[in-house]
Amino acid sequence: MDISTMIHEMALRARAASSSVAALSTEKKDKALLSIADRLEKDADLIREANKRDVASAKAAGLQPHLVDRLILSEDRFVSMVAGVRFVASLPDPVGETIWTRERPSQISIKKKRVPFGVIAVVFESRPNVFVDTASLCLKTGNAIILRGGKEAIESNKALAASVRAALDQVGVALDAVQLVESLDHAAVTELVRSVGLIDVAIPRGGERLIKAMCEAALIPVLKHYKGVCHIYVDDKADMAMALSILDNAKTQRPSVCNAAECLLVQKDLAPMFLPMVRAWAADKGVKLHEESQNWEAEFLDLELNVGVVNGVDEAISHINLYGSHHSDCIITNDDERASKFLRDVDSAAVYHNVSTRFTDGAEFGMGAEIGISTDKLHARGPMGLEELTTYKYTITGDGVIRG
Amino acid sequence: MDISTMIHEMALRARAASSSVAALSTEKKDKALLSIADRLEKDADLIREANKRDVASAKAAGLQPHLVDRLILSEDRFVSMVAGVRFVASLPDPVGETIWTRERPSQISIKKKRVPFGVIAVVFESRPNVFVDTASLCLKTGNAIILRGGKEAIESNKALAASVRAALDQVGVALDAVQLVESLDHAAVTELVRSVGLIDVAIPRGGERLIKAMCEAALIPVLKHYKGVCHIYVDDKADMAMALSILDNAKTQRPSVCNAAECLLVQKDLAPMFLPMVRAWAADKGVKLHEESQNWEAEFLDLELNVGVVNGVDEAISHINLYGSHHSDCIITNDDERASKFLRDVDSAAVYHNVSTRFTDGAEFGMGAEIGISTDKLHARGPMGLEELTTYKYTITGDGVIRG
């Protein structure tokens, strides 16, 4: 069967399953999730054997060590993956929630209700736990899911898919609620994002290249998570100790993540006092400073930091809107007026005043879990939790009402 | 200048204007809207002269009469276009609304606030009033807008653009808040929908061909309004008089619009009684019935109707989900259980019980005005009012909080 036909048939099966998945009660969905967690534990040896085969092939093929590391489903990672499934089962179900109701003068009664999308395609790269994480979130929100993982993790993903589907079967949930694309052909991704009418939304879980390729080919909506070029602007009315503490947290607590700071902007009058402190801190923490950056859009994801001097809050805002990635940006100041201006005019998903950018995270925002952090403005912006995996519909009732 | 450079420069100007437009107070935006309404009235002769030139060229070029009709900015249409601008000024402003606030255990305080998108591109076809309608809605929601109309209406659109921009200038709003693409080159549309980072969303206001072409080329999100293939399902537990009244309203009140019914489904046991009534009604109202349809996806937009017989609510739901356009569909029944099932399982933006599908409309839903009716599931579904022309951002405040 050619790849186009294969994806089309998978999408048809997912669409067919989606109505029964959408109609599942919260109780039944949670039962299915707990069944998945149990089954994964039961199949742990099989899954970890499959993972070892992937790791061995990757090493043999000379994959870079940090990419091999991402692939490994260690004991710790396995345990936390399974705990994640049970955690999703414990979260409140957004499906069916009535967002608002209106009684209109025309005598119709309107309810706006939260409902599943239908079918979601997730395309991910090396980490096999993403299969289980995203499948759990989609199942909880009543969506059918089609997953396509990286070629390095194919054995792990096949083993995880078999385990998850066996668990669904056991509790009587449609198997086609969770499908893995086993083909390694790149055309599969193109076919997925061109399945108009069958797949409602595609979510890339990977790097910029993957996201760009998907957007270029897509005819269906793609929820994007581009890079995080986050800024800390230190105003001349800042508390310098607070500024350094937030900078330290935002840069060094976990440099490899998207909500870590990549650029420090300092108000020019404060710079002669504050920059020497920054240099001392950087020397102490092993942070490489780029004080004459040629590349303000850099996302280091490492212990490196661009440093710029600006005239004040206006220039900081312009700089951030021009070079940033509209993810998370922060002002440190004790001046409420400047803070309000910054919070209003910085065009980012999360804008901070005297708080580390590291808080941009579904759990920290009280959403429970997250499937990603959207740098788009449509539908979802910032952390995407369960609610962001749903859409809404209007139901309208009346007693034979016609329009005049 | 080539078309690519021209669109890029327009998009840069719109982006630059967007921050000042986003920061305008409600009062200032309403003042600008009233200034536009006044100015349009003052420029009425100029605008209608320009429109007459378009109409004359269209007739000379042999454009079909119904397309020429759409182009005409008659006295009535002009008055209602200007009244529309004043009406938008009278509506509540969604920008700045706090959607929710959360105090988190980490000591951060989060506000989710409604904000403008930034820059919106609207591509429309023959009706020149769309220029003014959509520019008003975008301005009210603090968005900069780039418009591209049909080539038949170019003189009208240029005159409207000059009038609107003169009004903006008079009240001190950035001129680049409203820009018209004057080039008739089709490549302009492609360039608009590929302006990643400069234009946030594109909204087609036109037929299926335009929408498909935009989606095919797009790298930015497109909010789509595909066709309305709306269904009326008459259950065997229906009140037949009510069924006929709703069918009549949904099919004949305004057959050319997207929320008009295009297909009647009748439960098989009721068919022998109800179909003769339908035939009599159709003969009386001049509605052409297609009782052995080969084309269940047809959107007639005219006095024609597909008619099908189904076994019951389950088959009705499957038929609608398979052949419909996920716009508006209705069940007529006195059986609450079947009604609930239909409302839950029909995968459409608006699902009706004993109410005409004609109510799918921003004003009827209490949204004030609408820019279109989305058949997408992301961001906006169903009627798109002012709120749907906004996104949100999170602002996070605290007193030097860092992540542990």
Interface residues (C-beta under 8 A of the other chain):
Chain A: S19 A22 A23 R102 R104 S106 I108 I110 F117 G118 D200 V201 C215 E216 L219 P221 L223 D239 M242 S245 I246 D248 N249 A250 Q253 N321 A339 L343 R344 D345 D347 S348 A349 A350 V351 Y352 H353 N354 V355 S356 R358 F359 T360 E364 F365 G366 D376 K377 L378 H379 R381 G382 T391 Y392 K393 Y394 T395 I396 T397 G398 D399 G400 V401 I402 R403
Chain B: S19 A22 A23 R102 R104 S106 I108 I110 F117 G118 D200 V201 C215 E216 L219 P221 L223 D239 M242 S245 I246 D248 N249 A250 Q253 N321 A339 L343 R344 D345 D347 S348 A349 A350 V351 Y352 H353 N354 V355 S356 R358 F359 T360 E364 F365 G366 D376 K377 L378 H379 R381 G382 T391 Y392 K393 Y394 T395 I396 T397 G398 D399 G400 V401 I402 R403
